């Protein structure tokens, strides 16, 4: 005995395949645009009543086909809340089926094997700008139930849609990806070009050679040569406006109490580095001699038994006229100019 109806057929009490046709609309018509990032569809409640009486495999997987266009894809089901005679599917699936809003499609339940390998090809090089594309893709595929070879799936991420073509699906052209260990591989994106190596036309620079510290043309450091400060070769000698210079040391220039001489007076003394005979001004050191012409060794420690002679004591006095005085005369001025006027 065979009983046939609009939802399927039963032979000798054994459930058979579910197959029906519906008018197809995108998720925007159901006010559920957030379901565009997946392959779940919405079927009417009558489809659930029929599927509940059939011996179908879970999770429920369906084949969508268009007889007018000759296209086909696979999907899962999320809810049975659509109006009778219609179904709602993601818009990217309608693009794969090459159908418009309200077109008639055939929906039938199928059983698919577990996927073992999927190869994806990004449709734009923008996919390479994602920091961790594999993690983004694995997270997005959680909203998918199955994959079909040749389909172009859409994955929204960071307010942008990324499209991927399914170049290869194993073990067959359509497979289930729910609770399966599937290897995912990527093909080169559309429009991607391998960077060509550019040969370097510049010759390698020779290794730097040791520079002579006494040569001003080869050294680029501040140094002292023969008691004079030598600036680096790339640094210019600082220039001072002549109107700010005093005629001599101790005199005032344009500004009151300024004492910037044109040239600093040469010092008749020099300092010696402790423990050596090197002069801090850079000049060649000369051997010191006493009044009898004998050389003096500054590093030689004096004999403690020999009494010291001619020990120097700083009087810290000023010399005015022919006498030493602790106080300068009021007529002697240290500076010349308006700074001495009150």
Buried (B, 14 or more C-beta within 10 A) or exposed (E): EEEEEEBBEBEEEEBEEBBBBBBBBBBBBBEBEEBBBBBBBBBBEBBBEBBEEBEBEEEBBBBBBBEEEEBBBBBBBBBBEBBEEBBBBBBBBBBBBEBEEEBEBBBBBBEBEBBEEBBBBBBBEEBEEBEEBEEBBEEBBEBBBBBBBBBBBBBBBEEEEBBBBBBEBBEEBBBBBBEEEBEBEBBEBEEEEEEEEEEEEEEEEEEEEEEEEEEBEEBEEEBEBEBEEBBEEEEEEEEEEEEEBBEEEEBBBEBEEBBBBEEEEEEEEEEEEEEEBEBEBBBEEEEEEEEEEEEEEEEEEEEEEEEEEEEEEEEEEEEEEEEEEEEEEEEEEEBBBEBEEE
